[in-house]
Amino acid sequence: MKIVLIGIQGAGKSTQGNLLSRKLKIPYLSTGHIFRELAKEKTKFGRYVKEVMNAGYLIHGKKTLAVVAEYLKRPEYKDGYIMDGFPRTLSQAEFFKDGADKVIYLKVSDEEALRRLSFRNGESREDETPKAIARRIKLFHRVTEPVLDYYRKKGTLIEIDGEKLIKEINKEILHKINGS
C-alpha cells in the first residue's frame, strides 16, 4: 500500500508515519528528513537545500521530484511506503499520480501547529525558526491546499482531525485505510 501523509508543519505526520510503519510493516519515508540529511552535505546542492529550508521555503519542484524518484527506486519501497512531505504542489501531485493509494490529511489549525512546535522540548531544528515556520504555514495554505482538492476529486483523500490524542488519530487512520 502507498500512503501519503499531508499536513502543516507540526500536524504530527512523522509521529503517525512512524506508528503506521510499525503497525502496517511498510517503510516510512520523510522528504523533510531526506532534505535535512542532504543539507548536512558539503556540496553545492547540500548548501542550496540548507539555505532554502532554513528560510522556510520549499525545495524547487523538479529537484524534489528527482530526489523522491531516486529514493523510490530503492528495493525497500517496491511493495509500498508511507510518504511524508510529498507531494506539496499540484504539479508534483499530478506527476506522482499513481504514487498514492490513500492520502491522509492530518487537519490541524495553525494555532495548534505553532503550539506543538513551540513545545518540542529541545528538539528544535535549524529550519524551525519562528519566521521559517510562519512562512511554511503560509506556503501550505497557498501551495499545498490545492493538492488536497486534487486527491479529494480522485477519491483517495482521508481527512483526519489531527488535534485528537495520538492513539485516537492512529486508530482512526487505520480504521479508514482498512475500510472498516
N, C-alpha and C positions, 0 to 999 in steps of 0.2 A: 504494500500500500504506500502511496505517495501522499504525504500530508504536508501542507504549508501552514505555518503559523503567522498571522498578521496582527499587529497592534502597535500602538505608540511605544516609545521607549519607556520602560517601567511597567508595561502591561502584564509581565510575567511569562513572556514567550520562552525564555531559557528554562525557567522553572518547570513549565508544563512540557516543554520539549524533552527535557531530561527524564521527567516522570513517564511520559508516553513511550520514550525509547526503551526504558527498562520494562515497562508493562507489555508493550507490543513486540519487543525484541527487534526493533527497527532502528538503524543508526540515526543519530541526531546530527544535523549539520547547521551551524550558525554562520551566516555570512559575516556578522559582526565579529565573531571570534576569528574567522579566517582573515579578515582585514586587519584586526589588531595584531595578529601574528605577522602579516605582511609588513605592517607599519614598523615593526622592530628590525626589519632587514635593512642593511646599509646599502640599499640600491636606489636608483632613481625612482622606480615605481614605489618602493617602500616609503621614501620621503614624501612622494605625492600623496599616498594613502594617508599617512600620518597627518599631513597638513590639512587635507580635506576633512578628515574625521574630527580632528581637534577643533576645527572651525564650525563643526555642526552641519556640514553639507553631506550630500550623498556622493558616493563614488560614481563617476560617469557611467552611464548605462551600458555602453559597449564593453568597457573594462570589467564591469560587474558580470555581464553575460559570459565573457571569456573565462573569468575565474570560476564561476559556478559550473559552466560546461566542463571545464577541466576536472574539477572535483567529482562531478557526477559520472565521469568515465571510470572512476576507481571501482574495483570489484565489489567492495562492501556496500555500494549503493545500487547495484544492479537489480535487487529484489525489492527496493523501496527505501524510503527515507522520511525523516521528519525535518523539514526545512524551515529555518527561522531567518527572517530578514530579506527574503527574496520570494517573489518579485515585489519591488517597491514602486514601479511605474507601470503605467498602462502598456507602454511598448514592451517592457520586459515580460509582462503577463501574456501579451499576445505572442511573443516569441516563444514563451515557455508553455504554450497552450496545452500540451499533453503532460506537463510536469506535475499535475496535482489531481489526485482523486478526490480529496477533501481539503477544503481551505477553512481553517479555524480562525475566526476573528475574535480576539480577546478584547472586548469592548471595555475600555477604562476611560474615565474622564481625565482631562488634562490635569485637573487639581489632584486627583488621586495618584496619577503617574508622578507628578512632581513631589508629592508627599513621600511616596515609596522611594524615589531616587534620593531624597534628602536623608533617608534613614537607612542607608545601606551599610552602616557600621564599618567604616574604614575600607569598604570595598570600592570606593570611588575610583573611576578610571580617568586617565588623562583626557579622554574625549567626552567627559561628563561635567564640564563646567556649566554653570547656570546659563550662560549665553548660548553654548552649543546645544544644550538640552532644549531651550526655548526655540531655537532655530529648527531643530529636528522635529519638534512637535508641530510647528507651523508647516514644515515640509510634508509631514504625514497628512495633515488635513488637505493641503493643496495638491500633492502629488500622488499619495497612496490611496486616498479615499476612492478615486475612480477605479482602482483595482478591485475594491470591494464590489462595486456595481458590476464590473466585468464578470467576477465569479458568481455573483448573485444571479445574473442572467444565464450563466452556464448551469446553474442549479447545484453547484458544488460548495457554496458558502454556508458555513455553520456559524451563527453568531452566538457568542457565549458572554454572559455577564462576568467580566474579569475582575469585578470588585468583591466577589464572594471569597470564602476561605479556599485555600489552595486545594484541599482534598475535595471540596464540593465542585470546584471548577473541573478538576481532573475527572471526577465521576461523571459529570455532565458531558464532557468531551467524549469519553469512552462510550457512554450511552448513545450519543448522537452519531458517532462514526460507525458504530456497530449496528445502527438502525433498530435498536430495541428499546 
